Every structure is written in structure tokens, then in C-alpha cells.
């Protein structure tokens, strides 16, 4: 589960050239613009990641005097990647009060005048306690489908941790000289095609198992690629093929694809509880006639720091000449080690 709001230590405070009232706080691999003097290195604060939907009561200033927007019945604002005075700012940093050495978040006051207080320590996840939601774009009708059930519990949902939250691990992986498969992160919609141990075939969106429907884009991709029959013929019970559906009607179709295409990025074996390694995954894609996400490189981490590896994420898509969303890094020797680097240039251009 992604920690959208957590208690984090401020690693560094940097000045912003030409700015008198603001400065830059560094939290892990994130940079956040804050009021000058509000934090100092070593302080802890409440860090809210981009994609967070922040209730108005918690941070009314985000609406900048305008009427707050509404998402899932909650008035508030979405945190985006922005540049202020030339400084990249991602997320929001709120202060944590200290009372006799105990750290508290002072909760916001409701309309009835009743407040709340939450005892916390560094590393705590306070997403639910603060009413933070993950903002997600509305699902187009052709992707929504009819719900068969919840996402299969035997299969992990598709999501990679951002490198900004893995500062310690980044240094360890670099010191170990681990070699990674680096693939392009495509801007589409996640899809899982799963043949369970009983031989029942499932097609799932990011969060739901969907009923068979030839008009649904996920099912259409499975049918057009004959995934069920090919998996059954190859006795692949227990395998879940996970990939990105891109093309018309999906996220603006930055790749200018006619129709829609499915690209595999992971294959999970529920019998072993592990992902197939890079070689196994690519070989099975070839066997099943499925396209794999574009392979960019195979190498160890060479960037000096997180800022450097984020810069490597910038570049052109291998599907066309558009700005790529980013990269996904998967360790060759241990597929459980993986992370994503999202291009800040792409974020600013797409106003995430």
C-alpha cells in the first residue's frame, strides 16, 4: 500500500535563488518548496506525495482562495508536480508539533468545533488518519466493464515504488553493483490476465476482476491476442500476465496508436509466489505471441544520486517521438527488487 502521507525526516534545506520567502526542503529523494524558516534539517514533518487528494480542512491554502474541487465526495485539491521560482516542488510538507518530546500531528477542526490529535513517530503512515485519498483519473466507459469480483488475492496489484522513497535502498543497490533490466514505463491502463489453478481465466483492471465482455477494452485485448487459449494449451495455470493497455481512448493516446495494444511488463507465478525473471518473461511472451514493453537497457546504477537517476528517466518514447513517462528498473538477479523513475519533464508537461 502506497504511503501517500507519512512522517518523514527533513534531510536538507536549500535556498532558492532570488526567493526571500520560500526555500527547498529535501525529503528522501523528493524536493518540496516550503516557507522559509518553517523547517530545519533533522526536523520531522508530515509529507504528502503527489497524487494525494488533500481535504480542504487539512490544507485550505491549496485552493488559493477559490472554491475547492470535489473528488469521491471530499472537497479538496490534488497535489501535482509544479515549479516555483525555477525549483521543482513535488508534494506538500506540513509541520509536526512537539510536546514534551512526543511528536503529534495536530488534527484539523471540524465544523462542529471538535478537533483531533494523532500520536506519531517517524516512518508512520498517516494516509488514512488524515483522510488522504489517491487521486486517479476517471475511468473511460470502454475500460470500466462489468465487475465480476475483487482483484484476485493470489496476484499482487501492479505498482512500483518511486525511487524518491527508496533513498537508503538506492545507495545499497548501487554499492552492490546490482544489474537491472530497464524498460520504458508506458502511459496507459494496467491490465492483468490470469489463468488460476482451477483453469479459470480472469481479465482484470488495476483493482477489479471483470466479467467477459467483448466491448470492454481489456477483454478485447485478451480475445484478440488469444491469451486464454494459448495459456491453457501451454498448461500455464497459476500464471498472471500483467501489462499496459495503450492506444485510442486511453490517457490521451500519446503514442498515436490506432486501436489499442497490450504490452507485457510482468508475469507472476502464484504457485511459487514470485515474478518470472527477465529472461523467463521475455521468452514466455515470445511463446505466447505477446508484445513486451520496450527494453531500454541492461546495466547497473551509474547515477551519483536520485536526482541523477531521475534525469535518466527523461527521453523519447521508443513507441514514437513523444516524451516518455519514465523507466522501470528490475533487478536481473532478484526480480523482487524493482522501482520506477518518472520523468519530471513528463510530469510538468502533462500537469500530473
Secondary structure, DSSP 8 states (H G I E B T S, - for coil): ---SEEEEE--EEEE-TT-SSEEEEEETTEEEEEETTS--TT-EEEEE-TTEEEETTT-GGGGTTS--EEETTEEEEE--EEEETTEEEESEEEE-EEETTEEEEE----TTS---EEE--TT-B-TTTTT-EE------HHHH--EEEE--TTS--S---BGGG-HHHHHHHHHTT-EEEEEEE-SSEEEEEEE-TTS-EEEE-SSEEE---TTSHHHHHHHHTTHHHHHHHTT-TTEEEEEEEEETTSTT-TT--SSEEEEEEEEEETTTTEE--HHHHHHHHHHHT-EE--EEEEEE---SSHHHHHHHT-SB-SSSSSB--EEEEEESS-TT-EEEEE-HHHHHHHT-
